Amino acid sequence: MFFSIWISQYWLSELAALVTYPIALLCLVFIAYVPGFMNAFLIVSLLSDKRPKRRTPETYPGLSILVAAYQEEATIGGTLASIAKETYPGDVEVLVLNDGSTDGTAAAAEAACALLSFPNNIKVRVLDYAQNRGKAAVLNAGLEAAVHDLIVTIDADTRLRSDSLTRLVERLLSDPENTRAVAGAILVGNSRASLMAGLQEWDYFHGIAAVKRMQSLYHGTLVAQGAFSIYHRDALLEVGGWPETVGEDIVLTWALLEKGWRTGYAEDAIAFTNAPTTYRQFAHQRRRWARGLIEAFQHQQKLLVKRRLSTMFIWWNMLFLPMDAVFTIVFIPGVVAALFGYYWIAGPMTLLTLPLAAFWNLVIFRIQNRMFREQGMKVRRHYGALVLYILFYAVLMQPVSLWGYVSEILGRKKNWGTK
């Protein structure tokens, strides 16, 4: 970061002559300095991460899996089929929570239960709620009906590997005693469906996975995502369960952190999800995620002054709004201007960032690839999407994230948005 500040002085003075020094400095801070620091911090943290190995307990505790489902007729069967292949040694209770779907979700779940051969330790029930109340409400209803002390949430379009539950529980039991939630590793399972899905394959594999792993090193993964995570039941009850928000999983995770508990990440407990296949679906999803971040700040403001390592990531997330705003309003127009020979914001020197981006992605790829090899998996050769991800993904994502921040701040109507 300090090298970036030094080398950018000529750029800063030239831009200041055009737009005044404070505005020029603001642009450089959020275009170059802060992102540069974040990437360097991420890489050093990942290279320093020596987490304890997963511990094999003498007996495995019982699990209650909550599968919230709304309009998932086409996918719920595949999710249940993946659960039927689980080799988890302990008792497993699966509650399919049909949240007033108007399609055949409940019937499809019942049919799958009748056709699939579940192991003796896995029991499945379909709870069919007539009225649609929203994901948080149906999860809280499932929490009341669950019988075990460990609660796992899985989305109705998520498919587990046969050892995913075992690895998730072992990570929870191996982490520090005050760990109350652990996020599993979510990867894209439909990356060949479209180029948009292929780009997200690398985002989940590189960006999201790397950030979660880094945050767990500092004892505070900021999102134990609803798609695949495990929680202690007593902790969920103490914070009041899932809140009625668009980003219920991030608000819940921050509530756990506010209590002083730790949240972790199991990088080798893998589940596959269906990513949006069109830009419109992608934009609505990332807009919803951005709104969830603002909701988390509104609900858990005390975290900003909480004395713990993960507090730095709360402040870190506060920088996303100005970063995305400057990138959208300043940098993208600057790239367009550079194409016409006006190098006010971007120019030939901007290309020097490409080797750094390649190095950053190479480090993460090696870390993730090593984890894949340990599980007998291989990274699919979708390198064309990787190049596009490195070069253009921010252009697709950051404007819609800004849209989400503004929508939440202005109090715009909330909806799920990807169905």
C-alpha positions in Angstrom: 0.0 0.0 0.0 2.8 2.4 0.9 4.5 1.6 -2.4 1.2 2.4 -4.2 1.0 5.8 -2.4 4.6 6.6 -3.4 4.2 5.6 -7.0 0.9 7.4 -7.4 2.0 10.9 -6.5 2.3 12.1 -10.1 -1.1 10.6 -10.9 -2.5 12.4 -7.8 -1.1 15.8 -8.7 -2.3 15.5 -12.3 -5.8 14.5 -11.2 -5.9 17.2 -8.5 -5.3 19.9 -11.1 -8.4 18.7 -12.8 -10.8 18.0 -9.9 -9.1 19.5 -6.7 -6.8 17.7 -4.3 -9.4 16.4 -1.8 -11.5 14.7 -4.6 -8.4 13.3 -6.3 -7.2 11.9 -3.0 -10.7 10.4 -2.3 -10.6 8.7 -5.7 -7.2 7.2 -5.2 -7.9 6.0 -1.7 -10.8 3.9 -2.8 -9.6 2.9 -6.2 -6.0 1.9 -5.3 -4.9 2.3 -1.7 -7.6 0.5 0.3 -8.1 -2.4 -2.2 -4.3 -2.8 -2.4 -4.1 -3.1 1.4 -7.0 -5.5 1.6 -5.5 -7.8 -1.0 -2.1 -7.8 0.6 -3.6 -8.5 4.0 -5.6 -11.3 2.6 -2.7 -13.0 0.9 -0.4 -12.7 4.0 -3.1 -14.1 6.2 -3.8 -17.1 4.0 -0.1 -17.9 3.7 0.1 -17.7 7.5 -2.9 -19.9 8.2 -2.0 -23.0 10.1 -5.4 -24.1 11.5 -5.6 -27.2 13.7 -6.5 -30.4 12.0 -10.1 -31.7 12.3 -10.5 -33.9 15.4 -12.4 -37.2 15.2 -14.7 -37.5 18.2 -15.4 -40.8 19.9 -19.1 -40.3 19.2 -20.8 -38.0 16.8 -23.6 -35.8 18.1 -27.1 -35.8 16.6 -27.9 -33.2 13.9 -31.2 -31.5 12.9 -31.0 -30.3 9.3 -33.4 -27.5 8.3 -34.1 -27.3 4.6 -36.1 -24.1 3.9 -38.0 -24.6 0.6 -40.1 -22.2 -1.5 -41.0 -23.0 -5.1 -38.2 -25.6 -5.2 -40.2 -28.4 -7.0 -37.3 -28.9 -9.5 -34.5 -29.0 -7.0 -35.6 -30.4 -3.7 -35.3 -34.0 -4.9 -31.6 -33.6 -5.7 -31.0 -32.0 -2.3 -32.6 -34.9 -0.5 -30.8 -37.4 -2.8 -27.4 -35.9 -1.7 -28.5 -36.1 2.0 -29.4 -39.8 1.5 -25.7 -40.5 0.5 -24.3 -38.9 3.6 -22.0 -41.1 5.7 -22.3 -39.1 8.9 -22.0 -41.6 11.8 -24.5 -39.9 14.2 -28.2 -39.5 14.2 -29.6 -37.1 11.6 -33.1 -35.5 11.5 -34.0 -33.8 8.3 -36.9 -31.3 8.3 -38.0 -30.1 4.9 -39.8 -26.8 5.6 -42.2 -26.0 2.7 -42.9 -22.3 3.1 -46.3 -22.1 1.4 -45.1 -23.0 -2.1 -47.7 -22.8 -4.8 -45.9 -25.4 -7.0 -45.3 -29.0 -6.2 -42.5 -28.6 -3.8 -44.1 -30.5 -0.9 -45.3 -33.3 -3.2 -41.8 -33.6 -4.8 -40.2 -33.8 -1.3 -42.7 -36.5 -0.3 -42.0 -38.4 -3.5 -38.3 -38.2 -3.0 -38.6 -39.5 0.5 -40.6 -42.5 -0.8 -38.1 -43.3 -3.6 -34.8 -42.7 -1.8 -33.1 -45.2 0.5 -31.9 -43.3 3.5 -29.5 -44.9 6.0 -31.1 -46.0 9.3 -29.6 -43.0 11.2 -31.3 -40.4 8.9 -34.9 -39.6 9.4 -36.8 -37.2 7.1 -40.0 -35.2 7.8 -41.8 -32.8 5.5 -43.4 -29.9 7.3 -45.9 -28.3 4.9 -46.8 -24.8 5.9 -49.9 -23.5 4.1 -49.0 -19.8 4.3 -45.8 -18.3 2.9 -44.1 -16.4 5.7 -40.5 -15.9 4.5 -37.3 -17.8 5.1 -36.5 -16.5 8.6 -40.0 -17.4 9.9 -39.9 -20.9 8.5 -36.4 -21.5 9.8 -37.5 -20.4 13.3 -40.5 -22.8 13.0 -38.1 -25.6 12.1 -35.9 -24.7 15.0 -38.8 -25.2 17.4 -39.6 -28.5 15.8 -36.0 -29.8 15.8 -34.9 -32.3 18.4 -31.1 -32.1 18.3 -28.7 -29.6 19.8 -26.7 -29.0 16.6 -28.6 -27.3 13.8 -27.6 -27.4 10.2 -29.2 -25.3 7.5 -29.2 -26.2 3.8 -30.9 -24.5 0.9 -33.3 -26.5 -1.1 -31.1 -26.2 -4.2 -27.9 -27.3 -2.4 -26.2 -30.7 -2.9 -23.8 -32.1 -0.3 -20.8 -34.4 -0.8 -21.1 -37.6 1.1 -18.6 -36.5 3.8 -19.7 -32.9 4.1 -21.7 -33.2 7.4 -18.8 -35.2 9.0 -16.2 -32.6 8.1 -18.5 -29.8 9.2 -19.1 -31.3 12.6 -15.4 -32.2 13.1 -14.4 -28.6 12.3 -16.9 -27.3 14.8 -15.6 -29.7 17.5 -11.9 -29.0 16.7 -12.2 -25.2 16.8 -12.0 -23.1 20.1 -14.7 -23.9 22.6 -16.6 -20.6 22.2 -17.3 -21.4 18.5 -21.0 -21.3 18.0 -21.3 -21.5 14.2 -19.2 -22.8 11.4 -19.9 -22.0 7.7 -19.4 -24.8 5.1 -17.7 -24.2 1.8 -20.2 -23.4 -1.0 -19.2 -24.0 -4.6 -21.1 -23.6 -7.9 -22.5 -26.8 -9.2 -24.0 -25.5 -12.5 -21.0 -23.6 -13.9 -21.5 -25.0 -17.4 -25.1 -23.7 -17.5 -24.0 -20.2 -18.7 -21.0 -17.9 -18.8 -22.5 -15.9 -15.9 -22.6 -19.1 -13.8 -19.0 -19.9 -14.9 -17.8 -16.5 -13.7 -19.5 -17.1 -10.3 -17.7 -20.5 -10.1 -14.4 -18.6 -9.7 -16.0 -16.0 -7.4 -17.1 -18.8 -5.0 -13.9 -20.8 -5.4 -11.5 -17.8 -5.1 -13.1 -14.7 -3.6 -15.8 -15.9 -1.2 -13.8 -19.0 0.0 -10.6 -17.0 0.6 -12.3 -14.2 2.5 -14.2 -16.7 4.8 -11.0 -18.6 5.5 -9.1 -15.4 6.3 -11.9 -14.2 8.7 -12.0 -17.5 10.5 -8.3 -17.2 11.2 -9.2 -14.0 13.2 -12.1 -15.8 14.9 -15.0 -14.2 13.1 -16.3 -15.4 9.8 -18.8 -12.7 9.1 -21.4 -14.8 7.3 -22.4 -18.4 8.3 -24.5 -18.6 5.2 -27.9 -20.3 5.2 -27.0 -22.4 2.2 -24.8 -24.7 4.4 -23.8 -23.9 8.0 -24.0 -25.4 11.4 -25.0 -23.7 14.7 -25.4 -24.5 18.3 -29.1 -24.6 19.1 -28.7 -22.7 22.5 -26.8 -19.9 20.7 -29.6 -19.5 18.1 -32.2 -19.3 20.9 -30.2 -16.8 22.9 -30.1 -14.3 19.9 -33.7 -14.9 19.1 -33.3 -17.1 16.0 -33.2 -15.8 12.5 -34.3 -12.2 12.1 -37.0 -11.0 9.7 -34.6 -9.4 7.2 -33.5 -9.9 3.6 -30.0 -11.0 4.8 -31.1 -13.1 7.7 -27.9 -15.2 7.7 -25.5 -12.2 8.0 -27.6 -10.5 10.6 -27.8 -13.7 12.6 -24.0 -14.3 12.4 -23.3 -10.7 13.6 -25.7 -11.3 16.5 -23.5 -14.3 17.5 -20.4 -12.2 17.2 -21.9 -9.4 19.3 -22.4 -12.0 22.1 -18.7 -12.6 22.1 -18.8 -16.0 20.4 -16.6 -17.2 17.6 -17.8 -18.2 14.1 -15.6 -20.4 11.9 -15.2 -21.8 8.4 -14.8 -25.4 7.3 -13.0 -25.1 3.9 -13.3 -28.8 3.2 -16.9 -29.3 4.1 -18.2 -28.8 0.5 -21.7 -28.2 -0.8 -22.7 -27.3 -4.3 -25.3 -24.7 -5.2 -27.0 -23.5 -8.3 -25.7 -20.0 -9.1 -27.8 -17.5 -11.1 -27.5 -18.2 -14.8 -28.4 -14.7 -16.1 -27.1 -11.3 -15.3 -30.6 -10.2 -14.2 -30.8 -13.0 -11.6 -27.2 -12.3 -10.5 -27.9 -8.6 -10.1 -30.9 -9.3 -7.9 -29.0 -11.8 -5.8 -26.0 -9.5 -5.2 -28.3 -6.6 -4.5 -30.0 -8.7 -1.8 -26.6 -9.5 -0.3 -25.6 -5.8 -0.3 -28.9 -5.0 1.5 -28.2 -7.7 4.0 -24.9 -6.0 4.9 -26.6 -2.7 5.6 -29.2 -4.5 7.7 -26.4 -6.1 9.7 -24.9 -2.6 10.5 -28.4 -1.4 11.5 -29.0 -4.3 13.8 -25.5 -4.7 15.3 -23.9 -1.3 15.6 -22.2 -2.3 18.9 -19.9 -4.5 16.9 -18.1 -1.4 15.7 -16.6 -0.9 19.2 -16.4 -4.6 20.2 -12.9 -5.4 21.4 -12.0 -8.5 19.4 -10.0 -9.4 16.3 -13.0 -9.7 14.0 -14.0 -6.1 14.6 -11.5 -5.0 12.0 -13.6 -6.9 9.4 -16.7 -5.0 10.5 -14.9 -1.8 9.8 -13.5 -3.4 6.6 -17.0 -4.0 5.4 -17.9 -0.4 6.1 -15.4 0.5 3.3 -17.3 -1.5 0.7 -20.0 1.2 0.2 -17.5 4.0 -0.7 -15.3 1.6 -2.6 -18.2 0.4 -4.8 -19.4 3.9 -5.2 -16.1 5.3 -6.4 -15.5 2.3 -8.6 -18.9 2.7 -10.2 -19.1 6.4 -10.5 -15.4 7.2 -11.1 -13.3 4.2 -12.2 -15.6 2.7 -14.8 -16.2 6.0 -16.6 -12.4 6.6 -16.3 -11.8 3.3 -18.2 -14.2 4.4 -20.9 -12.5 7.8 -21.1 -9.1 6.0 -21.4 -10.3 4.2 -24.5 -10.7 7.7 -26.1 -7.2 8.8 -24.9 -8.2 10.7 -21.8 -6.1 9.2 -19.0 -7.5 11.1 -16.0 -8.5 8.0 -14.0 -7.1 5.0 -15.9 -4.3 4.7 -18.3 -1.3 2.6 -19.4 -0.1 2.4 -15.8 -3.3 0.7 -14.8 -2.2 -2.3 -16.7 0.6 -2.8 -14.1 -2.1 -4.0 -11.7 -2.7 -7.1 -13.8 0.5 -9.0 -12.6 -0.6 -8.3 -9.0 -4.1 -9.6 -9.8 -2.6 -12.7 -11.4 -0.3 -13.3 -8.4 -3.2 -12.9 -5.9 -5.4 -15.4 -7.8 -2.5 -17.8 -8.2 -1.9 -17.9 -4.4 -5.6 -18.6 -3.8 -5.8 -21.1 -6.5 -2.9 -23.1 -5.1 -4.4 -23.1 -1.6 -7.8 -24.2 -2.9 -6.4 -26.7 -5.3 -4.4 -28.3 -2.5 -7.6 -28.7 -0.5 -9.3 -30.2 -3.6 -6.5 -32.8 -4.1 -6.7 -33.9 -0.5 -10.3 -34.8 -1.1 -9.7 -36.6 -4.5 -11.2 -33.7 -6.4 -10.0 -31.8 -9.4 -10.5 -28.2 -10.5 -12.3 -28.1 -13.8 -10.4 -26.3 -16.5 -12.7 -23.3 -17.1 -9.8 -20.9 -17.6 -11.6 -18.6 -20.0 -14.1 -17.8 -17.3 -11.2 -17.3 -14.9 -9.6 -14.6 -17.2 -12.9 -12.8 -17.5 -13.4 -13.1 -13.8 -10.1 -11.4 -13.1 -10.6 -8.6 -15.7 -14.3 -7.9 -15.7 -16.1 -9.4 -12.7 -15.9 -6.2 -10.6 -17.6 -4.3 -13.4 -20.6 -6.6 -13.2 -20.7 -6.9 -9.4 -19.9 -3.6 -7.8 -22.5 -1.4 -9.5 -25.3 -3.8 -8.4 -23.9 -3.9 -4.9 -24.0 -0.1 -4.8 -27.6 -0.4 -6.0 -28.3 -2.7 -3.0 -26.7 -0.4 -0.5 -28.7 2.6 -1.7 -32.0 0.6 -1.9 -31.6 -0.4 1.8 -30.6 3.0 2.9 -33.6 4.5 1.1 -36.0 1.9 2.5 -37.0 0.4 -0.8 -39.4 -2.6 -0.8 -37.7 -5.9 -0.1 -38.1 -9.2 -1.9 -36.2 -12.4 -2.5 -35.5 -11.3 -6.1 -34.0 -14.4 -7.8 -37.1 -16.6 -8.3 
